[in-house]
């Protein structure tokens, strides 16, 4: 059994393998985990396509890297316009679904794309970016990932309200614990973690603590389950969907039934065999029902929670 729809909050397919050295049509490349041709035709699919910017790209180099990949996204939207449609809102997504097309949202993974310039928030919004992952593993002008213990910079504290003003969703996946605490002091609107799991179930520092999860539930935030083996299970030996189920149960125990979504990390992480294609991800819906997850909760995880979040927070 498959869901009516599936909304996936994160993949690295757009910039995977540095397209300039290979096939520029990254969105329909059979060598990648996610491709337009691999998406089940009977599932309405919405995908957040991230422009991933490596930590070593800073300043002008980061801007150029973003611009290059944004142009490639725009080009592919035109090339594959019979199967995919660029989206910026819930209305755009519903229109894409009505035409049996994949709904493609453009995001950025690593706020270095802003190059420390507050005015670039508006530039990214006008380029169609709907969400920005503030940091990656290392430091940038906003703050840091888990490689350091530094919190948000002064620029980072200023950029959160500017993103909220410009209609760009704040993504805290990769943000370290001190940075998360700093963000809670300045964020006024619900934010999201596009691809993060529960640290109590798998202890990687990239996962969310129970305290973080409870606070995100309280604020009406959204959390996308990550399929990366090391975030699903300590040691990474994932052999079945049971490890995904353990995270789901833990999130539900913390009250996140209306906050939980999917964030595969396709083409950006080592995936278990049970979740290494769009087809298998869609089939996980039937597995959850068989494990006793109610249809309403399963629908929430696969699309309804994200749909509601878009309606309330994505202009």
Steps between C-alpha positions, in 0.01 A plus 500: 500500500625845409406848620286744305798737499855526631676824595877467542671794671859436393717347230840586354419382148533841337867551590604138553836410341564858379295489183748704294725193488223259403139493388349849539149352512532404864126479559453212258835324519460119539826489696343698782274362772228752423400568143178619347471169317533303825215674681192273522241628257209424728637717785472878495856600583638830632876533535722760665809522275792649692787696357765356730793738549817339642650664807812602310291722269479842665442859395499559124570132433185399691293756310631375166440138602140581590441694178642219284278237657192718510537554125527124453184448706315755286630338181385155610159630599458604137660187354275265698196727514273217390577316827604757759391844605691758712308588816516767768169449682228251588296628207787432261535148639131423463508631142794270422316204651191581293715470187660173621837672532767485769490816712857637526593742778843667490693520828854574614710282730757727665432866568841588362298580186419829676872586526435694820282754315151552640373638170561165337207350690271692268714395201453133588128547554466663158696209350226266626673360809241392757729369779861539613690253718695749711828308518661176392752309711750782544484874557366775280398861553178393678628242748627145501411138462615225733871550424519783758311618806449857381145637504346749260705803401362853514425462129327170571275661757412773250440267206224295670242783515600613151433151362165499679418842351591387147306175520795260507465207740775463761648148499687390815627164372882501549485788751689415819342504846619850606382640168159339547468660843595838355244459222222444753569847638448676165262283294143629498352261244494121473815355345591153376767232515492362147705186565558410865412206727473443876826500697349284773463219243825555305756709684659694215538871578314584178181357649258695719487468877169438675507859628540631144217282376264610777578865428442450128167335577406792724583748223320312223819409311562222248755214519605285203616145572847435355581162337879520558606176669712673768206720599262204512709267716819523705764320297300537179405131464147557372347186356129579502242775538483417870762767572292767327201376699691541829558867424139554401373342822734718704388816323136405552564439871631858519177634348629556145213329315419830320865599451662195344579478128759344266845633407676217318846648432492321163832537314662651808549208738550125530153348499379157614383258235145533627490876425739548209245578227190722474296182443615350830440826684141505376453135597603582858146635535358147489762382748395766752136402470595136553695597814192664651557863407155640430411616151453858621845503658659334196333751268631775728857375475491450123328821396228654716723652768726663244200612296349669804836659588530640148149640520582683820861603443595502131366802318 
